[in-house]
Amino acid sequence: MRSYKPYIIKLCIVFLCFGSRILTSSAQKVETNDYFYVLNTQQGLSDNHVLQMMQLTDGRLAVRTPKGINLYDGRRFSFIPLPEEKAENITKYKGQTHLYADSQDRLWVKEYQKIFCILLAEGRILEHPLDALSGNGKENKMKMMRNGPTGNAIQNLFVDSRKNVWVVMGDSLLNTQDGNLIHLKKEWGCLQDLDTDGRQVYAFMDSGIVAVFQNDKLVYTVSAYSAAEAQHYQNTSLTVQTPSGQFYQIRTGRDEKNKTDASIFLHFNPETRKYSRIYACDYLLHTLNMSSDNQALISSQHGYLMFDFKLGTTPREVKELALPDGKSLTTGINTVYRDKEGAIWLGTYHDGLIYVSPMLGLFFTIDQPWWKSGWAIAGLVVFLVILVGIITLYLRRGKKKKVINTDSTKDDIPSLPEDSLLPETAEAVNREPELILQVRTLIEQHLEDGEYGVEQLAQDLCMERTGLYKKLTALTNTTPVAFIRSIRLHRAAALLQEGKQSVNEIAERTGFSSPSYFTKCFKKEFVLSLFHHLALPLQPKYNLMYLELDKS
């Protein structure tokens, strides 16, 4: 009784090898084929108009829509409404929506002349957050300023990359955590962005000036452009600091001369204290995301821009988003975000969230549970196919079928499993096993003769070609041509194992017209045939042979 355990083990090994190859190929595919998936109101998003988004410390994605804040945990959305009566006024801010997360697990939602604060741990809006801002014994300075003779109100709020909360009151900028107070000169204009590298504070003004402070002392100021250009780019600003301490900035405005919108993309280098201009256009740019010092994503009303500074400063403009069903989506994009896992999120005007992940090389909707995803379903199908195959093999183990039993040749002849033979085929094997031995002997005698084929073989056996075809096909369940090639390949495998000859020499000695054709046939015979009929056993020793073949 033949044991099928070796075949089962070998099949599993082949499956793992091919599975890893498929995943590798898919991972390589990411760079050239980005397929985006839509996540909208059908999956629980409160509104398909996305204003802004950011990833929280706990990994959730916070998404601002006109209806409120959506918190997405990878499976479902939770929703926090933002009623107007819960907002506090900040009169100096007239820009686009900003989301900030501070060190006290609070989410700040800053919009045109108003601000909300959400306690993330409780999922509720904080009442009068500006009155309860500071802690650690530093609140007195702010209270004194707000209760002073001028009655300074909080006009703007910022959270830097180190999660410190800053407020603007009059011409003063206050760090609510440590009480550091900075004086802003009126001639600089209004503060639009700020950040810190832990040593210095960088205040970006609407005039294009960046004022750099150490503690409360002014170190220097630099302007991004001339005073004549300042009016073109004073409407809004967004500044991002990279891990290396470099600053990248988007500024927007209006070119009154040409009656067009105006946007500019800038780089500020704190080491050289210089601005450089990267890109300018006559339409509005919205948000900026920097994955590193070399890559930038910018959303716009036309789609988004991709910058790879290793290749230059000319962006790749993406206006159509390819979808998995073969369709494409053209939409304006309010915001772009790259999460901690490297996934790209696009917040659109009217089409909800659009998502693409390079993690696995396979793009899928993450709004679904993992067991409903495409890769999980595909894996389950493959598993079931293998399981059915294994069960079938074990069920057929009890069926005794006689095969070629000549001890001197049984290890050399390409064997076929009994379960691949029809009942009449098994009977033919019992009657005429000598035919296979004769064929093998003749082929090995003419091994180096690549022209020796079915026609000459039939003549040497004193048979008609048609008769040889019928008998040999019945015995082997394959064509005479394939059977002859199999004998040649088994002899080649033995020669490869010896390691005394090159692939080219072995190909010639076994009757193959070229090394490339030999390599192709060899791999197909000893690997792919397993998936069809398990005709030829796969042995671990062949792994080294494949490496040798690949070198050729």
Rosetta blueprint (number, residue, H / E / L):
1 M L
2 R L
3 S L
4 Y L
5 K H
6 P H
7 Y H
8 I H
9 I H
10 K H
11 L H
12 C H
13 I H
14 V H
15 F H
16 L H
17 C H
18 F H
19 G H
20 S H
21 R H
22 I H
23 L H
24 T H
25 S H
26 S H
27 A H
28 Q H
29 K H
30 V L
31 E L
32 T L
33 N L
34 D L
35 Y L
36 F L
37 Y E
38 V E
39 L E
40 N L
41 T H
42 Q H
43 Q H
44 G L
45 L L
46 S L
47 D L
48 N L
49 H L
50 V L
51 L L
52 Q E
53 M E
54 M E
55 Q E
56 L L
57 T L
58 D L
59 G L
60 R L
61 L E
62 A E
63 V E
64 R E
65 T E
66 P L
67 K L
68 G E
69 I E
70 N E
71 L E
72 Y E
73 D L
74 G L
75 R L
76 R L
77 F E
78 S E
79 F E
80 I E
81 P E
82 L L
83 P L
84 E H
85 E H
86 K H
87 A L
88 E E
89 N E
90 I L
91 T L
92 K L
93 Y L
94 K L
95 G L
96 Q L
97 T L
98 H E
99 L E
100 Y E
101 A E
102 D L
103 S L
104 Q L
105 D L
106 R E
107 L E
108 W E
109 V E
110 K E
111 E E
112 Y L
113 Q L
114 K E
115 I E
116 F E
117 C E
118 I E
119 L E
120 L L
121 A L
122 E L
123 G L
124 R E
125 I E
126 L L
127 E L
128 H L
129 P H
130 L H
131 D H
132 A H
133 L L
134 S L
135 G L
136 N L
137 G L
138 K L
139 E H
140 N H
141 K H
142 M H
143 K H
144 M H
145 M H
146 R H
147 N L
148 G L
149 P L
150 T L
151 G L
152 N L
153 A L
154 I L
155 Q L
156 N E
157 L E
158 F E
159 V E
160 D L
161 S L
162 R L
163 K L
164 N L
165 V E
166 W E
167 V E
168 V E
169 M E
170 G L
171 D L
172 S E
173 L E
174 L E
175 N E
176 T L
177 Q L
178 D L
179 G L
180 N L
181 L E
182 I E
183 H E
184 L L
185 K L
186 K H
187 E H
188 W H
189 G L
190 C L
191 L E
192 Q E
193 D E
194 L E
195 D E
196 T E
197 D L
198 G L
199 R L
200 Q L
201 V E
202 Y E
203 A E
204 F E
205 M E
206 D L
207 S L
208 G L
209 I E
210 V E
211 A E
212 V E
213 F E
214 Q E
215 N L
216 D L
217 K E
218 L E
219 V E
220 Y E
221 T E
222 V E
223 S E
224 A L
225 Y L
226 S L
227 A H
228 A H
229 E H
230 A H
231 Q H
232 H H
233 Y H
234 Q L
235 N L
236 T E
237 S E
238 L E
239 T E
240 V E
241 Q E
242 T L
243 P L
244 S L
245 G L
246 Q L
247 F E
248 Y E
249 Q E
250 I E
251 R E
252 T E
253 G E
254 R E
255 D E
256 E L
257 K L
258 N L
259 K L
260 T E
261 D E
262 A E
263 S E
264 I E
265 F E
266 L E
267 H E
268 F E
269 N E
270 P L
271 E L
272 T L
273 R L
274 K E
275 Y E
276 S E
277 R E
278 I E
279 Y E
280 A E
281 C E
282 D L
283 Y L
284 L L
285 L E
286 H E
287 T E
288 L E
289 N E
290 M E
291 S L
292 S L
293 D L
294 N L
295 Q E
296 A E
297 L E
298 I E
299 S E
300 S E
301 Q L
302 H L
303 G E
304 Y E
305 L E
306 M E
307 F E
308 D E
309 F L
310 K L
311 L L
312 G L
313 T L
314 T L
315 P L
316 R E
317 E E
318 V E
319 K L
320 E L
321 L E
322 A E
323 L L
324 P L
325 D L
326 G L
327 K L
328 S E
329 L E
330 T L
331 T L
332 G L
333 I E
334 N E
335 T E
336 V E
337 Y E
338 R E
339 D L
340 K L
341 E L
342 G L
343 A L
344 I E
345 W E
346 L E
347 G E
348 T E
349 Y L
350 H L
351 D L
352 G L
353 L E
354 I E
355 Y E
356 V E
357 S L
358 P L
359 M L
360 L L
361 G L
362 L L
363 F L
364 F L
365 T L
366 I L
367 D L
368 Q L
369 P L
370 W H
371 W H
372 K H
373 S L
374 G H
375 W H
376 A H
377 I H
378 A H
379 G H
380 L H
381 V H
382 V H
383 F H
384 L H
385 V H
386 I H
387 L H
388 V H
389 G H
390 I H
391 I H
392 T H
393 L H
394 Y H
395 L H
396 R L
397 R L
398 G L
399 K L
400 K L
401 K L
402 K L
403 V L
404 I L
405 N L
406 T L
407 D L
408 S L
409 T L
410 K L
411 D L
412 D L
413 I L
414 P L
415 S L
416 L L
417 P L
418 E H
419 D H
420 S H
421 L L
422 L L
423 P H
424 E H
425 T H
426 A H
427 E H
428 A H
429 V H
430 N H
431 R H
432 E L
433 P L
434 E H
435 L H
436 I H
437 L H
438 Q H
439 V H
440 R H
441 T H
442 L H
443 I H
444 E H
445 Q H
446 H L
447 L L
448 E L
449 D L
450 G L
451 E L
452 Y L
453 G L
454 V H
455 E H
456 Q H
457 L H
458 A H
459 Q H
460 D H
461 L L
462 C L
463 M L
464 E L
465 R H
466 T H
467 G H
468 L H
469 Y H
470 K H
471 K H
472 L H
473 T H
474 A H
475 L H
476 T H
477 N L
478 T L
479 T L
480 P H
481 V H
482 A H
483 F H
484 I H
485 R H
486 S H
487 I H
488 R H
489 L H
490 H H
491 R H
492 A H
493 A H
494 A H
495 L H
496 L H
497 Q H
498 E H
499 G L
500 K L
501 Q L
502 S L
503 V H
504 N H
505 E H
506 I H
507 A H
508 E H
509 R H
510 T L
511 G L
512 F L
513 S L
514 S L
515 P H
516 S H
517 Y H
518 F H
519 T H
520 K H
521 C H
522 F H
523 K H
524 K H
525 E H
526 F H
527 V H
528 L H
529 S H
530 L H
531 F H
532 H H
533 H L
534 L L
535 A L
536 L L
537 P L
538 L L
539 Q L
540 P L
541 K L
542 Y H
543 N H
544 L H
545 M H
546 Y H
547 L H
548 E H
549 L H
550 D H
551 K H
552 S L
